[in-house]
Amino acid sequence: MVLVMFGIRTHQRLMEKTRLNFSVSLQGQAVDGTATLDGQPVFSGQNISLGSHQLVITKPKADAYSTNLFIFYGAHNLGDIALKRTLGNLTVSVTPPAQSLIIRGPEWSVTLRNSSGTNVSVPTDNYYVEADFPHSQERRQVLVNASYSSPVQIAPSFGSVELGCNQPDATYQFQDANGQNVSSGSLPATIPELPSGSYSITATHHGHQHQSPVFVRAGETNT
């Protein structure tokens, strides 16, 4: 009886010291992850039972961590468990190539010049894509998820305008429907990559002006 009681007391004393200790970090920063042991919530410093267990740690925007443990008497220190940031694939295609292509997210961004697009692995999140053309701008928003590819296609339809004049030293101003100046210079001139729509031209020669409406059709050279 004495030996049995001594054994029980020893077991209780050792079990009191049988604890699981760990910390969680993501990209070098301490974070609070959701930890479970055999499917039940567990926290660092908690008493755990002897035998085989499975520890799983999850956190939004991070890959799940899982490991098998065999627990005997005493403290079990796992140290810092560094979670990996979840990544997803982002594919952007631009036709015609943009003068500048900006991809911007909370943790990752890039600016590309004269770009027809890119295919990159980025942290999962919402991203803004901005393609700048000579006379216009296209914007998109995309959610990058780890489970599927997130393609972004930017393919605006442009037309061009050829401007001619019977006077070699005439100048022009080419404006959009809002009266904003699109292009100016000497005639003759060619203005490429114009979004379809209504425009106006003002030609000037020795103080004389001539105004004309212009409608640009996509895919055409409008003379």
N, C-alpha and C positions, 0 to 999 in steps of 0.2 A: 504494500500500500504506500509506504514511504517513497519507494522508487517510482511508483506510478505518479504520485503527487509531484515529486521532484521533476519528472519528465514533463508533466503538463506545465509546470511553472517555467521550466527552461524553454519550452516551446513558445509560451506566451511572451517571455522576455525577448527571445530572438525574433519573433514575429513583429514585436513592437519596433524593431530596428530594420525590418524588411520593408523598404520603401523604394519607390521609383522616382528618380530625380532627373529632370531634363529642362532645357530651355529651347525656344523656337525663334529662328531669325529668318528674314527674307531680305536678300540683297544687302546683307550686312547690318540690317536694322532689327532690333528685337521686336517681335510681334506676338499677338495672342492668337494661337491656332486652336482649332477644336480637336482635342485628343480623346480617343476612345481606346479602351483595353478590352478586347473580346466583345466589342460592340457596346460597351458601357462607358459613360463619361469618366475620365480620369484626369487628375491634375498632378503637377510636380510636387513630390513630397508625400504623396498618398501611400498608405499601407496597401500592399497587394498580396495576394495569396501565392503559395508555392506552386510550381509546375510550369507548363508551357502556356504562353500567352501571345496574342498578336496586338501590337500597338499601331494605331493608324492616326495620323495627324493631317488635318485638312484646313485649308484657308482659301477664301476667294482669291482668284488670280494667281494661284500657286499650284504646282503639281502635288498630288497627295503623296505623303510619305508613309510607308508601311514596313514593318520589320517584325520578325518572330523572336520571342524572348523565352529563355528558360530561367525561372526565378528560384533561387535557393535562399537560405537565410542571409540577412545582411542587406546593406544599402546597395542599390544598383544605380550608378550614375552614368547616364547616357551622354552627358555634356550638352553642347549646343547642337541642335538639329537644324541644319540650314536647308530651308525649302528652296526649290527651284521655281523661278518665275515661269508661269505658263506662257508659251509662245504659240503664235498662229501665223499662217501664210497670207501675205497681202500682195496681190498682183494688180498693177496699174498699167493700162495700155492707153496711149494717147496718139490720135491720128487727126491731123498732121502733128509733127513734133511741136511741143510747147516751148516757148522761149524760156520759161522757168516752170518747174514742177515742184510744188511744196507739199510735203506730206507731214502732218503734225498731229501728235498724240500727247497724252499726259507725261509719258516717260521716254518717248522716242520721236525724233523729227529729222527730216533731211530736205535739202534744197538741191534740185538738179537743173542744169542748164541745157537748153536745146535737147530736151529729152523726149523720147517716144514711150517712156514708161520704165517700170522696174518690177522685180519679183523679189521680195525680201521676207525674212522671218522676223516678226516684231512681237513685243508684249501684247497680249490680248487686251483690247480696249476699244473705245471709239476714236476714230481718226477723221481728220479733215483733209481733203485733197483739193488743191487749188492749181489749175493749169492756166498760165498766162500766155495769151497770144498777142500779136501786134495791136489788134484793135478790140479785143474782147477778153473775157475771163470766164472760166468754167469752174464751178465748185461742186464738190460731192462730199457726203458724209457716209462712213462705212463702219460697221462693227466687225472687228476681227475676232473670230472665235477659234478655239483650238480644234474643234471637231470638223470644221469644213473650211475650204478656201474662200476668200472674200475678194472676188474680182471686181475691179472698177474699170469701166470702159468710158473714155471720153473721146468722142468723135464728132465734133461740131461740123456742120456743113457751111463752107465758105464760098463766096464768089469773089471776083476781082473786077476792078474798074479800070478801063483805059480812057484817059482824058486827052483830047486833042484840041488844038486851037489854030486859027489861021494867022495868029501873030506870034512870032518866035520869042518875044520878050514879055509875054503875059504871065501872070501869077494866078494862083488859085487858093481857095480855102474849101475844104471838103468837110461837111458837118453832118452829124446824125440827126435823127428826128427830134432830139431834145435840144438841138442847137449847140452841142458840144463839138469842139473841133477835133476831127479825126486825123486829118493830114493837111499839109499846106506846102507850097513850094512853087517851082516854075513849071510851066506847061511846055511840052506835053509831059504826062506822068502816068505811071501805072501804080495802082494801090491794090495790093494782094490781101488775101485772107480777111475779107470783110463779111461779117454776119449778114444774112439776108435781111432785107428791110428797106425802109425809105430813108433817103439821104438828100442833101442839097449841095450844090456847088456854086460858088461865087468866083467868077473869073474877073480879073482886074487888068486893065491895060491903059496906061497913061491917064489914070484917074477915071476912066470909064469902067463900069461894072456890068456884068451880065450874070443873072442868077437862073439856075435851072434845077428842077427836081430830078432825082436819080433814084431808080428802084433797082436794088441789087438782088439778083436771083442766085441761089446757091448752085454751085457746080458750073457756073457760066462765067465767061469773060464779058462783062457788060461795057459796051463802048459808048 
